[in-house]
Amino acid sequence: LDSPELVNKKLRDDLNLLKTSWEIGEENRARFLQELDDLIQHLSRQNRRKIIAQVETKIFDEQT
């Protein structure tokens, strides 16, 4: 699982790529916002999986 620092760096890099690959104008705004929403949802799922794995590991460690 990626560390929060790596996830944040990837998000920053992805956002910079979106900004530079598109000229963010009014006509591209809706598409940009959709791409941003997709990235945020992906990171939320990834972070949720990481938290679940950490909790499961902690529970296992406490039981042994």
N, C-alpha and C positions, 0 to 999 in steps of 0.2 A: 504494500500500500504506500502511496505517495505521502510524503510529509506535507503539512499545510504550506510550508514555504515553497515547495515545488509546485503545488497546485496553484498557489497565488502567482508564481512566476509564469506558469502556463497560461493562466487567465490573462495576465498582463500582456504576454506575447500574442495571444490570440486576438485580444482587443486591438493591439497595435497593428496587427496584420489586417484586421477588418478595416480599420481607419485608413491605412495606407493603400489598400487594394481597391477601395471605393472612395470616390469623392462624395463625402457625406453631404448630400443636399436634400432638399425637401422630398424629391422623388425617391431617394434611397433610404429615407429615414425609417419607414415601416419595415423594410427588409432588414436593416441594421438592427432595429429593436428586436425583431424576431430571432435573429442570429444570437444576439446578446441573451435573450430569454432562454434559448436552447442551451447556451453555455452554462448559464446559472443553474438550470435544472440538472444538467449533467454533473456539475460540481456538487450539488445538493445530494444527489444519489450516491456519488462517490464518497462524500463525507459521511453519509448515513451508514454506508457499508463499513467504513473504517471504524466508526464509533461502535457499531455492533460487534465487530471483530475484537476490539479492545475490551469491551465489556465481557464477552465470552471468554477471552483469555484470562481476565482478572478473576472471573467466577471459577474457572478451571484451576487456576493457581491457588485460590483460597480453599478449594475442595481437596487439594492434594497435600 
